[in-house]
């Protein structure tokens, strides 16, 4: 789990700054959103792997007990910056790799 100190508050951004890399604010939004999804999936997998030792095979609601370690791990993940904020910071700092897919020279009807 990477500890990044970012503000949890919503900060206003100048959209023109997002447009610098892509020359299209909508493309920038798509890139940031897709990266946020990647980060979110990675965090989910990491959380599942850390909580896996605490899972039990029985589904009996009466046997559910709280584990202090499990609660601490969950609390740590809740304190992390949101994936959207992380991906936005990566994009602004030019740490996000992105590319446009190559367009075919001929359309399907022309081949």
C-alpha positions as CSV (number, residue, x, y, z in Angstrom):
1,X,0.0,0.0,0.0
2,X,1.5,3.3,-1.1
3,X,1.2,6.2,1.3
4,X,0.6,9.4,-0.7
5,X,-0.1,12.6,1.1
6,X,-2.8,14.4,-0.9
7,X,-5.6,16.6,0.2
8,X,-8.8,14.7,0.7
9,X,-10.8,17.9,0.0
10,X,-12.1,18.8,-3.4
11,X,-9.8,21.3,-5.0
12,X,-10.8,23.4,-7.9
13,X,-8.8,22.9,-11.0
14,X,-8.3,25.0,-14.1
15,X,-9.5,22.8,-17.0
16,X,-7.1,24.5,-19.3
17,X,-4.2,23.0,-17.4
18,X,-5.7,19.5,-18.1
19,X,-5.9,20.3,-21.7
20,X,-2.2,21.0,-22.0
21,X,-1.1,17.4,-22.6
22,X,-4.0,16.3,-24.8
23,X,-5.3,19.5,-26.4
24,X,-8.8,18.1,-25.6
25,X,-10.3,18.4,-22.1
26,X,-12.7,15.5,-22.8
27,X,-9.8,13.2,-23.7
28,X,-8.0,14.2,-20.5
29,X,-11.1,13.4,-18.5
30,X,-11.3,9.9,-20.1
31,X,-7.6,9.3,-19.4
32,X,-8.0,10.3,-15.8
33,X,-11.1,8.2,-15.3
34,X,-9.6,5.1,-16.8
35,X,-6.5,5.5,-14.7
36,X,-8.7,6.0,-11.6
37,X,-10.4,2.7,-12.5
38,X,-7.0,0.9,-12.7
39,X,-6.0,2.3,-9.3
40,X,-9.3,1.4,-7.7
41,X,-9.0,-2.2,-9.0
42,X,-5.4,-2.5,-7.7
43,X,-6.5,-1.2,-4.3
44,X,-9.4,-3.7,-4.2
45,X,-7.1,-6.6,-5.0
46,X,-4.6,-5.4,-2.3
47,X,-7.4,-5.1,0.3
48,X,-8.8,-8.5,-0.6
49,X,-5.4,-10.1,-0.3
50,X,-4.8,-8.5,3.1
51,X,-8.3,-9.5,4.4
52,X,-8.2,-13.0,3.0
53,X,-6.7,-14.6,6.2
54,X,-9.7,-13.3,8.2
55,X,-12.3,-15.0,6.0
56,X,-14.0,-18.0,7.4
57,X,-15.8,-20.8,5.5
58,X,-18.9,-20.7,7.5
59,X,-21.7,-18.3,6.5
60,X,-23.4,-18.3,9.9
61,X,-24.3,-14.8,10.9
62,X,-24.1,-15.7,14.6
63,X,-20.4,-16.7,14.3
64,X,-19.3,-13.4,12.8
65,X,-16.8,-11.8,15.1
66,X,-14.8,-8.6,14.7
67,X,-11.1,-8.8,14.5
68,X,-9.0,-5.8,15.6
69,X,-6.4,-6.3,12.8
70,X,-9.1,-6.6,10.2
71,X,-10.7,-3.3,11.4
72,X,-7.3,-1.6,11.3
73,X,-6.5,-2.7,7.8
74,X,-9.9,-1.5,6.6
75,X,-9.4,1.8,8.4
76,X,-6.0,2.3,6.7
77,X,-7.6,1.8,3.2
78,X,-10.4,4.2,4.1
79,X,-7.8,6.9,4.9
80,X,-6.1,6.6,1.5
81,X,-6.7,9.3,-1.1
82,X,-9.4,8.4,-3.5
83,X,-8.4,6.9,-6.9
84,X,-9.7,9.9,-8.8
85,X,-7.5,12.3,-6.8
86,X,-4.5,10.0,-7.3
87,X,-5.1,9.7,-11.1
88,X,-5.6,13.4,-11.4
89,X,-2.4,14.2,-9.7
90,X,-0.5,11.6,-11.8
91,X,-1.9,13.2,-14.9
92,X,-1.1,16.7,-13.9
93,X,2.5,15.6,-13.0
94,X,2.8,13.8,-16.3
95,X,3.2,10.4,-14.7
96,X,0.4,8.8,-16.7
97,X,1.3,7.0,-19.8
98,X,-1.4,7.2,-22.5
99,X,-1.7,6.9,-26.2
100,X,-4.4,7.1,-28.8
101,X,-5.0,3.9,-30.8
102,X,-3.8,4.0,-34.3
103,X,-6.6,4.6,-36.8
104,X,-6.7,2.2,-39.7
105,X,-5.8,3.7,-43.1
106,X,-8.8,2.1,-44.8
107,X,-12.3,1.6,-43.3
108,X,-14.0,-1.8,-43.4
109,X,-16.0,-0.9,-46.6
110,X,-12.8,0.2,-48.4
111,X,-10.9,-3.0,-48.0
